[in-house]
Amino acid sequence: MSKTYFDETHCAIGHPKSTFMQWMLTVDHKRIGLMYAAVMFTFFFIAVATAFVMRLELFAPGQQFIDGDTFNQAFTLHGVIMIFLFIVPGIPAIFGNIVMPLMIGAKDVSFPRLNWFTFWLYILGCIIAVSSLWVGNGFADTGWTFYAPYSLNTGTNVIFTLVAAFVLGMASILTGLNFLVTIHRLRAPGMTFFKMPLFVWGIYATAWIQLLATPVVGITLVLAIMEKYFGIGIFDPAKGGDPVLFEHLFWIYSHPAVYLMILPAFGIMSEIIPAFSRREIFGYRTIALSSASIAGIGYLVWGHHLYTSGMADIAKTVFSFLTFFVAIPTGVKFYDWIATMYKGKIVLATPMLWALGTIITFAIGGLTGVTIAMIGVDIHLQDTYYTVAHFHYAMLGGVVFLLFAGMHYWFPLITGKMYNETKAKIAFYLNFVGFNLLWFPMFIAGYLGMPRRYFDYLPEFQIYHQISFFGAVIFITGLIYMFYVLIQGWRKGEKVGVNPWRATTLEWHMPTSPPPLENHSKVPYVDFDPYEYYHGEPVVKFDENMRRID
């Protein structure tokens, strides 16, 4: 690589000579992470708008604005965008790229060009997915799970959606491979695995899931495409296939994918809690090993999605036990986070508010997940709004809330500026109140028998949908206001130093903020634990040449 090319296409964030093509061609991990964020949040708001249209339709019984077929396409579009285009790639692609190399003292990821290629592979998957809105008979109406045999017989454009999911899966595999090699080979001298920040542990466990579980769903999607095109009887019972086989293959990937989404989010929590408690993290090793445990056990619990499919009783019992078992390492994390805060000097800055709010919302999502791990209860609640509420409390109230927490936490690192704290806190409270008002009534409606994926319902469920609608209005208002505050902070915010939170991990010891091209001015030697505080102050500090100051 020539020196000229290096200078022109690897500019640091905000370099004055940056041009559009330099951003498009850059292999700098920080810029690629920012481009991921721009694309993903664009799709996020498209999915939110689609969900709001469904809330409008469900405000009263009977048809209001859209018919049943359009409603089916709307919730499929919402699910595909949120799962495949936003939540699954979200935290690893954004903060795994921007922050993880900084945290381990690396200059970039191991394969910068592969990282660039992966981003554009992700863009290709997005284009294929969205193009199916206008090609053929419109977007798929199968739901994001593509269950056979309906997905093989519907007249809508399922093929494009399946191909898009396959391409996005390939991007996920390559990202996981890149991160695994980076963490194994590019850690700073002296940084053993048990001196890595816990966010890196979350990315590491996630990368193994990306690498090992994603090929299963890729094969499943290819088999579905072959059956739809060539009439091979794999999943369609009319052709001698087995639709339950599709469910097994799909959930063998998709339940580990739940942990793929939440493990890096837990990593963000494990960074924020000690930073704003001014205390060393309690149970560092147990949090680190619980991430690996969740990744491992998560491969074995997919069967709880199939209790009503005719599964043998012994299989149900085994899957129920394993589902309860996977809650243990998650509970260990919660215990350690709360123990870290105990007697800490807690600072209720905006990132800490998001973290504390997530402890509440994800606890509700997790505990309601335990109830539907019970075989008898799940048979009653299967395919009701109870399941919908549980899923959104876990994914939106867990993964996305912690993504927002990470956005506020690393905002001064990425931009060199600070948002308005008062306005950011108002945005948090709007989101928190709106979120709970939106989703909690659905637990009650689902328990009383309201089925999901229906665009019409009995009059007795109307009150729950109307409360949810008003919650949705508050929640969307909070989202828009939060992004307005962050954008204003980036444009006009007060400039801050490199470590305004007084955090301890390596990314907060940059020579400048935003970080320069090759990150640390000198590769640091790590002979300390990542979360060392003494009387509320970081123990380890560095000078501008990354020499440790004690």
C-alpha positions in Angstrom: 0.0 0.0 0.0 1.4 3.3 -1.0 1.9 6.2 1.5 -0.3 8.5 -0.6 -3.2 6.0 -0.6 -2.8 5.5 3.1 -3.0 9.3 3.8 -6.0 9.9 1.5 -8.2 7.0 2.4 -7.4 6.3 6.1 -8.2 9.8 7.5 -9.2 9.9 11.1 -12.8 10.7 12.0 -13.6 14.3 11.1 -10.4 14.8 9.1 -10.9 18.1 7.2 -9.7 16.6 3.9 -12.3 13.9 4.0 -14.4 13.4 0.9 -17.3 11.2 0.1 -15.2 8.7 -1.8 -12.6 8.6 1.0 -15.4 7.5 3.3 -16.7 4.9 0.9 -13.2 3.4 0.3 -11.8 3.7 3.8 -10.7 0.6 5.6 -10.3 2.4 9.0 -12.3 0.4 11.5 -13.7 3.6 13.2 -15.2 5.0 9.9 -16.6 1.6 8.9 -18.3 1.4 12.3 -19.8 4.9 11.8 -21.1 3.9 8.3 -22.7 0.8 9.7 -24.4 3.0 12.3 -25.7 5.5 9.7 -27.2 2.7 7.6 -28.6 0.7 10.5 -30.4 3.6 12.2 -31.9 4.5 8.9 -33.4 1.1 8.6 -34.3 1.2 12.3 -36.5 4.2 11.8 -38.1 2.6 8.7 -39.0 -0.5 10.9 -40.3 1.8 13.7 -42.5 3.6 11.2 -43.8 0.3 9.9 -44.6 -0.8 13.5 -46.5 2.4 14.1 -48.6 1.8 11.0 -49.6 -1.5 12.6 -50.3 0.2 15.9 -52.7 2.6 14.1 -54.4 -0.3 12.4 -54.8 -2.1 15.8 -56.2 0.9 17.6 -59.7 -0.4 17.1 -61.3 -3.8 16.0 -62.0 -4.2 12.3 -60.2 -2.9 9.3 -59.0 0.7 9.7 -56.4 1.6 7.1 -54.8 -1.6 5.7 -56.2 -5.1 4.9 -54.9 -8.4 6.3 -52.5 -9.1 3.5 -50.8 -5.7 3.8 -50.7 -6.2 7.6 -48.9 -9.5 7.1 -46.3 -7.8 4.8 -45.9 -5.0 7.3 -45.0 -7.2 10.2 -42.7 -9.2 8.0 -40.9 -6.1 6.8 -40.7 -4.8 10.5 -39.3 -8.2 11.7 -36.8 -8.7 8.8 -35.4 -5.2 9.2 -35.2 -5.2 13.0 -33.7 -8.7 13.2 -31.5 -9.2 10.2 -30.6 -5.6 9.3 -30.4 -4.0 12.8 -30.3 -6.0 16.0 -28.2 -9.0 14.9 -25.4 -7.0 13.2 -26.0 -3.9 15.4 -23.6 -3.7 18.4 -20.8 -5.9 16.9 -20.8 -4.0 13.6 -21.0 -0.6 15.2 -19.1 -0.7 18.5 -17.2 -3.9 17.7 -15.7 -2.0 14.9 -15.3 1.4 16.5 -14.3 0.5 20.1 -13.1 -3.1 20.3 -9.7 -2.5 18.6 -9.1 0.6 20.8 -9.9 -1.4 23.9 -7.2 -4.1 23.2 -4.6 -1.6 22.0 -4.7 -2.6 18.3 -4.2 -0.2 15.4 -7.1 -1.8 13.4 -8.9 -5.1 13.0 -6.8 -8.1 11.7 -8.3 -7.9 8.1 -9.1 -4.3 7.3 -9.9 -5.0 3.6 -12.2 -7.9 4.7 -13.9 -5.5 7.1 -14.5 -3.1 4.2 -15.8 -6.0 2.0 -18.1 -7.2 4.8 -19.7 -3.7 5.1 -20.5 -3.6 1.4 -21.8 -7.2 1.6 -24.1 -6.0 4.3 -25.3 -3.2 2.1 -25.9 -5.7 -0.8 -28.1 -7.7 1.6 -30.0 -4.6 2.6 -30.6 -3.7 -1.1 -31.9 -7.1 -2.0 -34.2 -7.2 1.0 -35.7 -3.7 0.4 -35.9 -4.2 -3.4 -38.4 -7.0 -2.9 -40.9 -4.3 -1.9 -41.1 -3.4 -5.6 -40.2 -6.6 -7.4 -42.7 -9.3 -8.2 -45.8 -9.5 -5.9 -44.4 -7.4 -3.1 -42.6 -8.1 0.2 -42.9 -11.5 1.8 -45.9 -12.0 4.1 -44.5 -15.0 6.1 -43.2 -13.2 9.2 -39.4 -13.0 9.8 -39.2 -16.8 10.6 -40.2 -17.8 7.0 -42.0 -20.9 8.3 -42.6 -23.7 5.7 -44.8 -24.8 4.0 -46.5 -21.3 3.7 -43.3 -19.6 2.7 -42.9 -22.1 -0.1 -46.4 -21.6 -1.5 -47.1 -17.9 -1.0 -47.3 -15.7 -4.0 -45.3 -12.9 -2.5 -41.6 -12.3 -3.2 -40.1 -14.6 -0.5 -37.1 -15.5 -2.7 -35.6 -12.0 -2.5 -36.0 -12.0 1.3 -34.4 -15.4 1.7 -31.5 -14.4 -0.5 -31.1 -11.2 1.5 -31.0 -13.1 4.8 -28.4 -15.5 3.3 -26.2 -12.6 2.2 -26.5 -10.9 5.6 -25.6 -14.2 7.2 -22.4 -14.3 5.1 -21.5 -10.8 6.3 -22.1 -11.9 9.9 -19.8 -14.9 9.5 -17.0 -12.8 8.0 -17.4 -10.2 10.8 -17.2 -12.9 13.5 -14.1 -14.4 11.9 -12.4 -11.0 11.7 -13.1 -10.2 15.3 -11.9 -13.6 16.5 -8.6 -13.3 14.8 -8.3 -9.6 16.0 -8.9 -10.6 19.6 -6.5 -13.6 19.5 -3.6 -11.9 17.7 -3.7 -8.1 18.1 -4.1 -7.7 21.9 -1.6 -5.3 23.4 1.5 -6.9 25.0 0.6 -8.2 28.5 -3.1 -8.2 27.9 -4.1 -11.8 28.7 -7.6 -13.0 28.2 -8.4 -12.2 31.8 -7.1 -8.6 31.4 -9.4 -7.9 28.5 -12.3 -5.4 29.1 -15.7 -7.2 29.5 -17.1 -5.7 26.3 -14.3 -7.5 24.4 -15.4 -10.7 26.1 -18.9 -10.1 24.9 -17.7 -9.5 21.3 -15.5 -12.6 21.6 -18.4 -14.9 22.7 -20.6 -13.3 20.0 -18.1 -13.9 17.3 -18.0 -17.7 18.0 -21.8 -17.8 17.7 -21.6 -15.9 14.4 -19.0 -18.3 13.1 -20.6 -21.6 14.2 -24.3 -21.0 14.2 -24.9 -18.8 11.2 -24.0 -21.4 8.6 -26.9 -23.5 9.9 -29.5 -20.9 8.9 -27.6 -20.3 5.7 -28.0 -23.9 4.7 -31.6 -23.8 5.8 -32.3 -20.8 3.6 -30.6 -22.4 0.6 -32.7 -25.6 1.0 -35.9 -23.4 1.1 -34.8 -21.6 -2.1 -34.1 -24.9 -3.8 -37.4 -26.3 -2.8 -39.3 -23.2 -4.0 -37.4 -23.1 -7.4 -37.0 -26.8 -8.1 -39.8 -28.5 -6.2 -37.6 -30.7 -4.1 -39.6 -32.1 -1.2 -37.6 -31.0 1.9 -40.0 -29.0 4.0 -43.4 -29.1 2.2 -45.4 -32.1 3.4 -47.4 -32.2 0.1 -44.1 -33.2 -1.6 -42.9 -35.6 1.1 -41.1 -33.0 3.2 -41.2 -32.2 6.9 -42.1 -28.6 8.0 -41.0 -29.3 11.6 -37.5 -29.9 10.2 -37.5 -26.3 9.0 -38.4 -25.1 12.5 -35.6 -27.1 14.0 -33.0 -25.9 11.6 -34.2 -22.3 11.8 -34.2 -22.2 15.6 -30.9 -24.0 15.9 -29.5 -20.8 14.6 -32.1 -18.3 15.7 -32.0 -19.0 19.4 -28.2 -18.7 19.7 -28.8 -15.5 17.7 -30.7 -14.1 20.6 -27.5 -14.5 22.7 -25.5 -13.1 19.7 -27.6 -10.0 20.1 -27.5 -9.7 23.9 -23.9 -10.7 24.8 -22.3 -7.6 23.3 -25.1 -5.6 25.0 -24.2 -7.2 28.3 -20.6 -6.2 27.5 -21.7 -2.5 27.3 -23.4 -2.8 30.6 -20.2 -4.2 32.2 -18.3 -1.1 31.0 -20.9 1.4 32.1 -21.6 0.0 35.6 -18.0 0.3 37.0 -17.3 3.6 35.3 -20.3 5.3 36.9 -20.1 3.4 40.2 -16.4 4.4 40.5 -15.7 0.9 41.6 -13.8 -2.1 40.3 -16.3 -4.5 38.7 -17.4 -7.2 41.1 -16.8 -10.8 39.9 -14.8 -10.0 36.7 -14.0 -13.6 35.9 -17.5 -14.8 36.5 -18.9 -12.2 34.2 -16.3 -13.1 31.5 -16.9 -16.9 31.9 -20.7 -16.5 32.0 -20.5 -14.9 28.5 -18.7 -18.0 27.3 -21.2 -20.2 29.1 -24.2 -18.4 27.6 -22.7 -18.8 24.2 -22.2 -22.5 24.7 -25.4 -23.4 26.4 -27.3 -21.2 24.0 -26.8 -23.8 21.2 -28.8 -26.4 23.2 -32.1 -24.6 24.0 -33.8 -24.1 20.6 -36.4 -26.7 21.2 -38.5 -24.5 23.6 -39.8 -22.8 20.4 -41.4 -26.1 19.3 -43.4 -27.3 22.4 -46.6 -27.3 20.4 -45.1 -29.0 17.3 -45.7 -32.6 18.4 -42.3 -33.0 20.2 -41.9 -36.0 22.4 -42.4 -35.4 26.2 -38.9 -36.3 27.1 -37.5 -33.9 24.5 -39.7 -31.1 25.9 -38.5 -31.9 29.4 -34.8 -31.8 28.4 -35.2 -28.5 26.5 -37.2 -27.0 29.4 -34.4 -27.9 31.8 -31.7 -26.5 29.5 -33.7 -23.2 29.1 -33.8 -22.8 32.9 -30.1 -23.7 33.0 -29.1 -20.9 30.6 -30.7 -18.4 32.9 -28.0 -19.1 35.6 -25.0 -17.4 33.9 -27.3 -14.5 33.0 -28.4 -14.2 36.7 -24.7 -14.2 37.7 -24.1 -11.1 35.5 -27.0 -9.3 37.2 -25.8 -10.2 40.6 -22.3 -8.9 39.8 -23.6 -5.7 38.3 -25.7 -5.0 41.4 -22.8 -6.0 43.7 -20.6 -3.5 41.8 -23.0 -0.7 42.5 -23.2 -1.6 46.2 -21.4 1.1 48.2 -20.2 2.7 45.0 -20.0 6.4 44.3 -22.8 6.2 41.7 -23.0 9.0 39.1 -26.4 9.2 37.4 -25.2 10.4 34.1 -27.2 9.5 31.0 -25.3 6.3 30.1 -25.9 5.0 33.7 -29.6 5.8 33.5 -29.9 3.7 30.3 -28.0 0.9 32.1 -30.2 1.0 35.2 -33.4 1.2 33.0 -32.2 -1.8 31.1 -31.7 -3.8 34.3 -35.4 -3.3 34.9 -36.7 -4.0 31.4 -34.4 -6.9 30.7 -35.3 -8.4 34.0 -38.9 -8.4 33.1 -38.1 -9.9 29.7 -35.9 -12.6 31.3 -38.4 -13.5 34.0 -41.3 -13.7 31.5 -39.0 -15.9 29.4 -38.6 -18.3 32.3 -42.4 -18.6 32.5 -42.7 -19.6 28.8 -39.9 -22.1 29.3 -42.4 -24.1 31.4 -44.1 -26.6 29.1 -47.6 -26.2 30.3 -47.6 -22.4 30.5 -46.0 -22.1 27.1 -48.7 -24.2 25.5 -51.3 -21.7 26.8 -49.2 -18.6 25.8 -47.8 -19.9 22.5 -48.3 -17.4 19.6 -50.0 -14.9 21.9 -49.1 -11.3 22.6 -47.5 -12.5 25.8 -44.7 -13.9 23.6 -44.5 -10.6 21.6 -44.2 -8.6 24.8 -41.5 -10.9 26.2 -39.5 -10.8 23.0 -39.6 -7.0 22.8 -38.7 -6.6 26.5 -35.6 -8.8 26.0 -34.5 -7.4 22.6 -35.7 -3.8 22.6 -35.6 -3.3 26.3 -32.3 -5.2 26.5 -30.2 -5.1 23.4 -31.4 -1.8 21.9 -31.5 0.1 25.2 -27.9 -0.9 25.9 -27.0 0.1 22.3 -28.4 3.5 23.2 -26.4 3.4 26.5 -23.3 2.7 24.5 -24.0 5.6 22.1 -24.2 8.0 25.1 -21.2 6.4 26.8 -18.8 6.4 23.9 -20.2 9.6 22.3 -17.4 11.9 23.7 -14.8 9.4 22.6 -16.1 9.2 19.0 -16.9 12.9 18.6 -14.7 14.8 21.0 -17.8 16.7 22.2 -20.6 16.3 24.7 -24.3 16.3 24.3 -26.6 18.2 26.6 -27.0 16.0 29.7 -30.3 17.5 30.8 -31.9 17.0 27.4 -30.4 13.5 27.1 -32.0 12.5 30.5 -35.4 13.8 29.4 -35.1 11.7 26.2 -34.3 8.6 28.4 -37.4 9.1 30.6 -39.6 9.6 27.5 -38.2 6.3 26.1 -38.5 4.4 29.3 -42.1 5.4 30.1 -43.2 5.1 26.5 -41.6 1.6 26.1 -43.3 0.2 29.2 -46.6 1.7 28.4 -46.3 0.3 24.9 -45.4 -3.3 25.7 -46.5 -4.2 29.2 -50.3 -4.2 28.4 -49.5 -6.9 25.8 -48.5 -9.3 28.6 -52.1 -9.0 29.9 -53.7 -9.2 26.5 -51.6 -12.3 25.7 -52.4 -14.0 28.9 -56.1 -13.4 28.2 -55.8 -15.0 24.8 -55.0 -12.3 22.2 -53.2 -14.1 19.4 -50.3 -12.4 17.7 -50.0 -11.6 14.0 -53.8 -10.8 13.7 -54.9 -7.5 12.2 -58.3 -7.8 13.8 -59.4 -8.8 17.3 -62.3 -9.1 19.7 -63.6 -5.9 21.4 -62.5 -7.0 24.9 -58.8 -6.5 23.8 -59.3 -3.0 22.5 -58.2 -1.2 25.8 -54.8 -2.9 25.7 -54.2 -2.0 22.1 -55.2 1.6 22.8 -52.9 1.9 25.8 -50.1 0.5 23.7 -50.8 3.0 21.0 -50.3 6.0 23.4 -47.2 4.3 24.7 -45.9 4.0 21.1 -46.5 7.8 20.5 -44.5 8.6 23.7 -41.7 6.1 22.8 -41.3 7.4 19.2 -41.3 10.9 20.5 -38.5 9.9 22.9 -36.5 8.3 20.1 -36.7 11.3 17.8 -35.8 13.6 20.6 -32.8 11.4 21.7 -31.3 11.5 18.2 -31.9 15.2 17.9 -30.0 15.7 21.2 -27.1 13.5 20.0 -26.9 15.2 16.5 -27.0 18.6 18.1 -24.2 17.5 20.5 -22.1 16.3 17.6 -22.7 19.6 15.7 -22.6 22.2 18.5 -21.6 20.3 21.7 -19.0 21.5 24.1 -15.5 20.0 23.4 -14.3 17.6 26.1 -11.1 15.9 27.0 -10.2 12.3 26.2 -11.7 10.8 29.4 -14.7 12.8 30.7 -16.2 9.8 32.5 -12.9 9.0 34.4 -13.1 5.4 33.0 -10.2 2.9 33.2 -10.2 0.9 30.0 -7.7 1.6 27.1 -10.0 3.3 24.7 -10.2 6.3 27.2 -6.4 6.8 27.0 -6.3 8.1 23.4 -3.9 10.9 22.6 -6.8 12.9 21.2 -10.6 12.6 20.9 -11.8 11.7 18.3 -9.1 9.0 18.1 -6.3 9.5 15.5 -5.8 7.2 12.5 -3.8 4.4 14.1 -5.4 4.9 17.5 -2.9 4.8 20.4 0.3 6.9 19.8 2.3 3.9 21.2 1.2 0.3 21.8 0.7 0.2 25.6 2.0 -2.6 27.9 -0.9 -3.9 29.9 0.2 -5.2 33.3 -3.0 -4.1 35.2 -6.6 -5.1 35.5 -9.1 -3.2 33.3 -11.2 -1.8 36.1 -9.0 -0.4 38.9 -10.3 2.4 41.0 -9.0 3.8 44.3 -11.3 6.1 46.2 -13.4 6.7 43.1 -10.4 7.6 40.9 -8.8 5.5 38.1 -5.6 3.8 39.4 -3.8 3.5 36.1 -3.1 6.6 33.9 -0.9 7.1 30.8 1.1 10.0 29.4 0.9 11.0 25.7 3.4 8.3 24.8 1.3 5.6 26.4 3.8 5.2 29.3 2.1 4.3 32.5 1.8 6.9 35.2 1.4 5.6 38.8 
